[in-house]
């Protein structure tokens, strides 16, 4: 019996190591990977900077399917902090149109953070990046979730306004809680406001959101994917006046963002690939470490107004209708005569 007790610590250690391997903790070293569904290299495989130009002006933004990035600026801080590998400029030019920006507020300064990890940037640089992009591609629009991170002042409104005046301009913003049409949104930054104060743009809470980001271990990936799947399935028939936002990202103590993305992105890619022939909107799909091909796949899901196209008569139909009207008129004239 004493011999068995002595073996228990060794057995427990072995089981713990197996668990660590299973949940991804031992994979602390990694190489750059570029797959159709996942990319943690520094440069997108290809770019798609002006895809919104093809969207009709009268289409509400709530009916546009678009790619986004979770914790857009989280490029530094180690495996538990890093959620992206492309710069802001590369993300925008790859086709990303929803940004998730987290600012730490200290004495009026707004630095970019992911939790405790400073991301070597401030909010002004994010604004400058968006301004430069929209000047170069005025057919596009950028949506930006903005929230306070790693500080609890609950009073960032004044600092945000100050940064907008210093690094952008007031007219760049969409100043309404209402969902704009694509024509109204072109060339605009739409702030999805997740802080108190007067309206700068739309309210983040007005969106229909699925953000089940807690993934304690990789053993919980099934539950995470189920949340993503359920929300994507609901989006096509959901309220067309409301923007749907689905986060495929997740993390936990035993499941860092890169490990989750490597697995969930594959499921997301396969799910979307199976839907490519359907005319559906999915809203915003927000990812960690997206690839250019999966971004392109999301972009390709734009609602085609088949009803309107069917209502527009062809030249042959018009000629036939005119011919019938002429015959009726001639018949009436003959009867009256």
C-alpha positions in Angstrom: 0.0 0.0 0.0 2.8 2.4 0.9 4.4 1.6 -2.4 1.2 2.6 -4.3 1.1 5.9 -2.3 4.6 6.7 -3.4 3.7 6.2 -7.0 0.7 8.6 -6.8 2.7 11.9 -7.3 4.4 10.4 -10.4 1.1 9.2 -11.8 -0.5 12.6 -11.2 2.4 14.4 -12.8 2.1 12.2 -15.9 -1.7 12.9 -16.1 -1.0 16.6 -15.7 1.5 16.6 -18.6 -0.9 14.7 -20.8 -3.6 17.2 -20.0 -1.2 20.1 -20.8 -0.4 18.6 -24.1 -4.1 18.1 -24.8 -5.1 21.7 -24.0 -2.2 23.2 -25.8 -0.1 24.7 -23.0 3.0 22.9 -24.0 2.8 24.3 -27.5 4.4 27.6 -26.4 6.7 27.7 -29.4 5.2 28.0 -32.8 6.1 28.8 -36.4 4.2 31.0 -38.8 1.3 29.2 -40.5 -0.7 30.2 -43.6 -3.7 28.1 -44.3 -7.0 28.8 -46.1 -8.7 29.3 -42.7 -5.9 30.5 -40.5 -3.0 32.8 -40.9 -0.5 34.0 -38.3 2.1 35.2 -40.7 2.9 38.9 -41.0 1.4 39.5 -44.4 -2.0 38.5 -46.0 -1.9 36.1 -48.9 -3.8 38.6 -51.0 -5.6 41.9 -50.5 -9.2 43.0 -51.2 -9.2 46.7 -50.3 -12.3 48.0 -52.1 -14.9 45.2 -52.1 -17.7 47.4 -50.7 -17.7 49.4 -54.0 -20.0 46.7 -55.5 -22.6 46.9 -52.8 -25.7 49.0 -53.8 -26.0 52.4 -52.2 -29.5 51.6 -50.9 -28.6 48.4 -49.1 -28.7 48.8 -45.3 -25.4 48.0 -43.5 -27.4 45.5 -41.4 -27.7 43.4 -44.6 -24.0 43.4 -45.4 -21.9 40.4 -44.5 -18.4 41.4 -43.5 -15.2 40.1 -41.8 -13.9 41.6 -38.6 -11.0 41.0 -36.2 -11.3 40.4 -32.4 -8.9 42.5 -30.4 -7.6 44.1 -33.6 -4.4 45.6 -32.3 -3.3 42.7 -30.0 -0.1 41.8 -31.8 2.2 41.7 -28.7 2.5 40.3 -25.3 3.0 36.5 -25.8 0.6 33.7 -26.6 -2.1 34.6 -24.1 -2.3 38.2 -25.3 -1.7 37.9 -29.1 -4.9 37.6 -31.2 -3.6 39.0 -34.6 -0.4 39.0 -36.6 -1.3 41.6 -39.3 -0.9 45.3 -38.9 -4.0 47.5 -38.9 -3.2 48.7 -42.5 -2.9 45.0 -43.7 -6.1 44.0 -42.0 -8.1 46.8 -43.6 -6.5 46.2 -47.1 -7.2 42.4 -46.7 -10.9 43.3 -46.5 -11.6 43.5 -42.7 -14.3 46.1 -42.0 -15.0 45.6 -38.3 -12.3 46.6 -35.7 -12.3 45.7 -32.0 -10.3 48.4 -30.3 -9.5 48.4 -26.5 -8.1 51.6 -24.9 -6.6 52.2 -21.5 -7.5 55.6 -20.1 -4.9 57.3 -17.9 -5.1 61.1 -17.4 -6.7 61.7 -20.8 -4.3 59.4 -22.6 -5.7 56.4 -24.6 -3.2 53.6 -25.1 -4.1 50.3 -26.8 -4.2 47.3 -24.4 -5.2 43.7 -24.3 -5.6 43.2 -20.6 -2.3 44.1 -19.0 -0.4 43.9 -22.3 0.4 47.3 -23.8 0.2 47.0 -27.6 2.8 49.7 -28.5 0.2 52.0 -29.9 -2.3 54.7 -28.9 -5.8 55.5 -30.1 -4.6 58.4 -32.3 -2.5 56.0 -34.4 -5.6 53.8 -34.9 -7.6 56.8 -36.1 -4.8 57.9 -38.4 -4.7 54.4 -39.9 -8.5 54.4 -40.6 -8.4 58.0 -42.0 -5.6 57.1 -44.4 -7.4 54.0 -45.5 -10.8 55.7 -46.1 -9.1 58.6 -48.0 -7.5 56.0 -50.3 -10.7 53.9 -50.6 -13.7 56.2 -50.2 -16.2 53.5 -51.3 -15.5 51.6 -48.0 -16.7 52.1 -44.4 -15.1 50.9 -41.1 -17.0 49.9 -38.0 -15.1 50.2 -34.7 -16.1 48.7 -31.4 -14.5 51.0 -28.8 -14.3 50.1 -25.1 -12.2 50.8 -22.0 -9.6 48.1 -21.1 -7.3 47.7 -18.1 -8.6 50.9 -16.5 -11.9 51.6 -14.8 -12.5 55.3 -15.1 -15.8 54.8 -16.9 -15.3 58.2 -18.4 -13.5 58.0 -21.7 -15.9 60.1 -23.8 -14.0 63.4 -23.4 -10.7 61.7 -24.3 -12.2 60.0 -27.3 -13.6 63.3 -28.6 -10.2 65.0 -28.1 -8.4 62.2 -30.0 -10.9 62.4 -32.9 -10.3 66.1 -33.3 -6.5 65.7 -33.1 -6.0 62.6 -35.3 -9.1 62.5 -37.5 -12.0 64.9 -38.1 -15.5 65.2 -36.8 -17.1 64.8 -40.2 -15.4 61.4 -40.6 -17.9 59.9 -38.1 -21.4 58.6 -38.7 -23.3 60.5 -36.0 -26.4 58.5 -35.4 -27.7 55.4 -33.6 -29.6 54.4 -36.8 -28.2 51.8 -39.1 -27.0 53.6 -42.3 -27.3 52.5 -45.8 -24.2 51.6 -47.7 -24.4 54.9 -49.5 -24.6 56.9 -46.3 -21.7 54.9 -44.7 -19.2 55.2 -47.5 -16.0 57.0 -46.4 -17.2 57.0 -42.8 -16.0 55.6 -39.5 -18.9 54.1 -37.5 -18.0 54.0 -33.8 -19.8 51.2 -32.0 -19.9 53.0 -28.7 -19.4 50.8 -25.6 -19.0 53.7 -23.1 -21.2 56.3 -21.6 -21.7 59.8 -23.0 -23.5 61.5 -25.9 -23.8 59.6 -29.1 -20.7 59.4 -31.2 -22.1 56.7 -33.4 -24.1 53.5 -33.0 -24.4 51.8 -29.6 -22.5 48.5 -29.4 -25.3 47.0 -27.3 -27.8 47.6 -30.1 -26.3 44.7 -32.1 -27.3 41.1 -31.9 -24.1 39.7 -30.4 -22.7 36.2 -29.7 -19.4 36.5 -27.8 -18.9 33.4 -25.8 -15.2 34.0 -25.5 -14.5 31.9 -22.4 -12.9 28.6 -23.5 -11.3 27.2 -20.3 -9.5 24.3 -22.2 -9.5 22.9 -25.7 -11.8 20.3 -24.3 -14.5 23.0 -24.4 -14.2 23.8 -28.1 -17.4 21.9 -28.9 -19.4 24.3 -26.8 -17.6 27.3 -28.3 -18.3 26.1 -31.9 -22.0 25.4 -31.0 -22.4 29.0 -29.9 -20.8 30.3 -33.2 -22.9 27.8 -35.2 -26.2 28.7 -33.6 -25.7 32.5 -34.1 -24.7 32.1 -37.7 -27.7 29.9 -38.3 -30.0 32.6 -36.8 -28.5 35.5 -38.7 -30.1 34.8 -42.2 -33.6 34.9 -40.8 -33.0 37.3 -38.0 -34.1 41.0 -37.9 -32.8 42.5 -41.1 -32.8 46.0 -39.4 -30.3 44.8 -36.8 -26.6 44.1 -37.3 -25.6 40.5 -36.3 -22.1 40.1 -34.8 -20.6 36.7 -34.2 -17.2 36.2 -32.5 -15.4 33.0 -33.4 -12.6 33.9 -31.0 -12.0 32.5 -27.6 -9.4 31.9 -24.9 -8.8 30.5 -21.4 -6.1 29.5 -19.0 -5.6 26.3 -20.9 -6.6 27.5 -24.3 -4.8 30.5 -25.7 -6.2 32.5 -28.6 -3.9 31.0 -31.3 -4.8 27.4 -30.3 -8.5 28.1 -30.3 -8.3 29.9 -33.7 -6.4 27.1 -35.3 -9.3 24.8 -34.6 -12.4 27.0 -34.7 -11.4 28.8 -37.9 -11.3 25.4 -39.6 -14.9 24.6 -38.6 -15.9 28.1 -39.6 -14.3 27.8 -43.0 -16.0 24.4 -43.7 -19.3 25.8 -42.5 -19.2 28.8 -44.8 -17.9 26.7 -47.7 -21.0 24.5 -47.5 -23.2 27.7 -47.7 -21.6 29.3 -50.7 -24.5 28.7 -53.1 -27.1 30.3 -50.7 -28.2 33.9 -50.8 -27.8 34.7 -47.1 -26.5 37.4 -44.8 -24.4 36.5 -41.8 -23.6 39.9 -40.5 -20.2 40.5 -39.0 -18.0 37.5 -38.4 -15.2 38.5 -36.0 -12.1 36.3 -35.9 -8.6 35.8 -34.4 -5.9 35.1 -37.0 -8.1 35.1 -40.1 -6.7 34.2 -43.5 -7.2 36.0 -46.8 -9.2 33.1 -48.3 -11.7 33.0 -45.4 -12.0 36.8 -45.5 -12.8 36.5 -49.2 -15.4 33.8 -48.5 -17.1 36.0 -46.0 -17.1 39.0 -48.4 -18.7 36.8 -51.1 -21.8 36.4 -48.9 -23.6 39.6 -50.1 -27.3 39.6 -50.4 -28.4 39.6 -54.0 -31.8 41.3 -54.4 -33.4 38.6 -56.6 -36.9 39.9 -56.0 -36.0 43.3 -57.5 -34.2 41.7 -60.4 -37.3 39.5 -61.1 -39.5 42.6 -61.1 -37.5 44.3 -63.8 -38.9 43.2 -67.2 -36.6 42.2 -70.0 -36.7 43.9 -73.4 -38.5 41.0 -74.8 -41.2 41.2 -72.1 -41.6 45.0 -72.7 -42.0 44.5 -76.5 -44.7 41.8 -75.9 -46.6 44.0 -73.4 -46.5 47.0 -75.8 -47.7 44.8 -78.6 -50.7 43.6 -76.5 -51.6 47.2 -75.5 -51.5 48.3 -79.1 -53.8 45.5 -80.2 -56.3 46.3 -77.4 -56.2 50.0 -78.4 -56.8 49.2 -82.0 -59.6 46.8 -81.1 -61.3 49.5 -78.9 -61.0 52.1 -81.7 -62.6 49.7 -84.2 -65.5 48.9 -81.8 -66.1 52.6 -81.1 -65.9 53.5 -84.7 
